[in-house]
Amino acid sequence: GTELIHPTLEYKMPRVHYFVLTDSMGGKLYGTALTVYEEFKGENENESGRKESGNSTGEEKKTYYAPRVLTLLSTYPYLTAFRTYLTQLYRLATTTNCMTSPIERYIQNICSEVPAPPPGAFEVELIIHHSLPAKIRFWAPPADQPIPYVSLPFQELFECLDIGNVLFAWYTLACE
């Protein structure tokens, strides 16, 4: 189902979503989105529904959790690598004081300054910060054997479908 993104009173764990946008010419953009919920203090409402901005009654302001979505779009299907990048970036931003620039600058860095690997046996490795354990690897299959779905996270597929439906999904991907 569709879930609207709006502030809530309860904290929600970060979630990752993948999507593909297809234009009218059949070109694809692969997207990875990390939704996190950040705490903020809101205004209290009195019985008549009017907001009270002051703290004159001695009540504490309500704590809300507002969604923030970090998204990467690419013409390359590096969905798993983008997930690792976004989660490590968020972990670095929230648990350390190592970041010297806004988080958006780090996202711009991967979009504008990290090269895509050429087709074949080459790969590009990226390390966000030496305190984070994982290297992020981007690789491209040979140009004569493009396999755009190798980077997809298939764990959810195998958890949700039986073997017949998994085989049918692979069949439809192969026929595309």
Disulfide bonds with the S-S distance in Angstrom:
none
